[in-house]
Amino acid sequence: VTEERDRAVDFSDAYYNVNQALVGLADTPITEVTSVADLKEFQLGAQVGTTSLQYIQDTIQPAQEPRVYDTSNDVVAALNGEQIDGIVVDLPTAFFLVGSGEVENGAVVGQFPSAGGEQEHFGMLFEEGNPLRDCVNEALATLKDDGTLDEIQEQWLSENTDAPVLE
């Protein structure tokens, strides 16, 4: 969810807070970084139009312009082909790419703190003015209030995410 995107569509209330993360190939120098400053000299890549690309440009500010790809598959292929040193994606995607083997011999190097003090979050997408959004928001509120949403996140996301914060 971003302000720019929200001008074109409607989003539900947040259902999951998310951080950006760094994926690299295991046993390469990028897997040794411990801070954002350590990333300045690496060639990073991201998909066009993503908050990941925005995070690279605005927060990491590498010495080299990031390589920008049309699709997620293209970014992954570039990393697998060693055309770039690392990719920035949201944390759940990072764990999927490494855990599924999409990134061959991949490693989740770490996650980044929120940029500018603003927490990124996921929301469901609706056509502008769709009345179903209000129904979904009611359902989300119920899931939050009774603890179900926390339980789902704990079981499927939190227990499976061990990535240091790269500050």
C-alpha positions as CSV (number, residue, x, y, z in Angstrom):
1,V,0.0,0.0,0.0
2,T,1.4,3.4,-1.0
3,E,-0.3,6.8,-1.2
4,E,0.3,6.9,-5.0
5,R,-1.3,3.5,-5.5
6,D,-4.2,4.4,-3.2
7,R,-5.1,7.3,-5.6
8,A,-5.9,4.7,-8.3
9,V,-7.5,1.9,-6.3
10,D,-8.9,1.2,-2.8
11,F,-7.1,-0.8,-0.2
12,S,-8.4,-2.7,2.8
13,D,-7.0,-1.9,6.2
14,A,-3.6,-3.4,6.8
15,Y,-3.4,-7.1,7.5
16,Y,0.4,-7.5,7.7
17,N,3.3,-5.2,8.4
18,V,6.3,-5.9,6.3
19,N,9.9,-4.9,5.9
20,Q,12.1,-4.9,2.8
21,A,14.9,-7.6,2.7
22,L,18.1,-8.4,0.9
23,V,18.7,-11.7,-0.9
24,G,22.1,-12.8,-2.2
25,L,23.9,-15.9,-3.3
26,A,25.3,-17.9,-0.4
27,D,29.0,-17.6,0.1
28,T,29.4,-14.4,-1.8
29,P,30.7,-11.1,-0.2
30,I,27.2,-9.6,0.0
31,T,26.2,-12.2,2.6
32,E,28.7,-10.6,5.0
33,V,27.1,-7.2,5.1
34,T,25.7,-6.1,8.5
35,S,24.4,-2.6,7.7
36,V,22.9,-0.5,4.9
37,A,26.2,1.4,4.6
38,D,27.9,-1.9,3.8
39,L,25.8,-2.2,0.7
40,K,26.9,1.0,-1.0
41,E,29.4,-0.7,-3.4
42,F,27.2,-3.7,-4.4
43,Q,25.2,-3.9,-7.6
44,L,21.6,-4.3,-6.5
45,G,18.5,-5.1,-8.5
46,A,14.7,-4.8,-8.2
47,Q,11.5,-5.0,-10.1
48,V,10.3,-1.8,-11.7
49,G,7.5,0.1,-9.9
50,T,8.0,-1.6,-6.5
51,T,8.6,-0.3,-3.0
52,S,11.8,-2.4,-3.1
53,L,13.2,-0.3,-5.9
54,Q,12.1,2.9,-4.1
55,Y,13.9,1.6,-0.9
56,I,17.1,1.1,-2.9
57,Q,17.0,4.5,-4.4
58,D,15.8,6.5,-1.3
59,T,17.4,4.7,1.6
60,I,20.3,2.5,0.5
61,Q,21.5,5.0,-2.1
62,P,24.2,2.7,-3.6
63,A,27.1,4.1,-5.6
64,Q,25.9,2.3,-8.7
65,E,22.4,2.8,-10.1
66,P,20.3,-0.2,-9.3
67,R,19.4,-2.5,-12.2
68,V,15.7,-2.4,-12.9
69,Y,13.8,-5.4,-14.3
70,D,10.3,-5.7,-15.7
71,T,9.3,-8.8,-13.8
72,S,10.2,-10.7,-10.6
73,N,11.4,-13.6,-12.7
74,D,13.8,-11.3,-14.5
75,V,15.3,-10.0,-11.2
76,V,15.7,-13.6,-10.0
77,A,17.3,-14.7,-13.3
78,A,19.8,-11.8,-13.0
79,L,20.8,-12.8,-9.5
80,N,21.1,-16.5,-10.5
81,G,23.2,-15.4,-13.5
82,E,25.4,-13.3,-11.2
83,Q,24.6,-10.1,-13.2
84,I,23.8,-8.4,-9.9
85,D,25.0,-9.0,-6.3
86,G,21.7,-8.9,-4.5
87,I,18.0,-8.2,-4.8
88,V,15.7,-6.2,-2.6
89,V,12.2,-7.6,-2.1
90,D,9.7,-7.7,0.8
91,L,10.6,-10.1,3.5
92,P,8.0,-12.8,2.8
93,T,9.1,-12.9,-0.8
94,A,12.7,-13.2,0.2
95,F,11.9,-16.3,2.3
96,F,9.9,-17.7,-0.6
97,L,12.6,-17.1,-3.2
98,V,15.2,-18.8,-1.0
99,G,13.1,-21.5,0.5
100,S,11.5,-22.6,-2.9
101,G,14.9,-22.7,-4.6
102,E,13.9,-20.0,-7.1
103,V,17.2,-18.3,-6.1
104,E,19.7,-21.1,-6.5
105,N,22.0,-21.4,-3.5
106,G,20.3,-18.2,-2.2
107,A,20.5,-16.6,1.3
108,V,18.3,-14.1,3.0
109,V,21.0,-11.7,4.1
110,G,18.8,-9.6,6.3
111,Q,15.8,-7.2,6.6
112,F,15.8,-3.5,6.6
113,P,14.2,-1.1,9.1
114,S,11.2,0.9,7.9
115,A,12.2,3.9,5.7
116,G,11.4,7.3,7.1
117,G,9.7,5.9,10.1
118,E,6.7,4.7,8.0
119,Q,5.9,1.0,8.3
120,E,5.0,-0.7,5.1
121,H,2.0,-3.0,5.2
122,F,0.0,-5.3,3.0
123,G,-3.7,-4.6,2.2
124,M,-6.1,-6.2,-0.1
125,L,-6.7,-4.4,-3.4
126,F,-10.1,-3.3,-4.7
127,E,-11.4,-1.4,-7.6
128,E,-12.1,2.2,-6.6
129,G,-15.4,2.4,-4.8
130,N,-15.9,-1.3,-4.4
131,P,-18.3,-1.9,-1.5
132,L,-16.6,-5.2,-0.7
133,R,-13.7,-3.3,0.8
134,D,-15.9,-2.3,3.8
135,C,-16.9,-6.0,4.3
136,V,-13.3,-7.1,4.2
137,N,-12.3,-4.4,6.7
138,E,-15.0,-5.6,9.1
139,A,-13.7,-9.2,8.7
140,L,-10.1,-8.0,9.3
141,A,-11.2,-6.1,12.4
142,T,-12.9,-9.3,13.8
143,L,-9.8,-11.3,13.0
144,K,-7.6,-8.7,14.7
145,D,-9.8,-8.4,17.8
146,D,-10.1,-12.1,18.5
147,G,-6.4,-12.8,17.9
148,T,-6.8,-15.0,14.8
149,L,-4.8,-12.7,12.6
150,D,-1.9,-12.7,15.1
151,E,-2.1,-16.5,15.3
152,I,-2.0,-16.9,11.5
153,Q,1.0,-14.5,11.3
154,E,2.8,-16.3,14.1
155,Q,2.3,-19.7,12.6
156,W,3.0,-19.0,9.0
157,L,5.3,-16.0,9.0
158,S,6.9,-15.0,12.3
159,E,8.1,-18.5,13.3
160,N,9.7,-18.9,9.9
161,T,11.5,-15.6,9.6
162,D,15.0,-15.3,11.0
163,A,16.7,-12.4,9.3
164,P,18.8,-9.9,11.1
165,V,18.0,-6.2,10.8
166,L,20.5,-4.4,8.6
167,E,20.7,-0.8,10.0
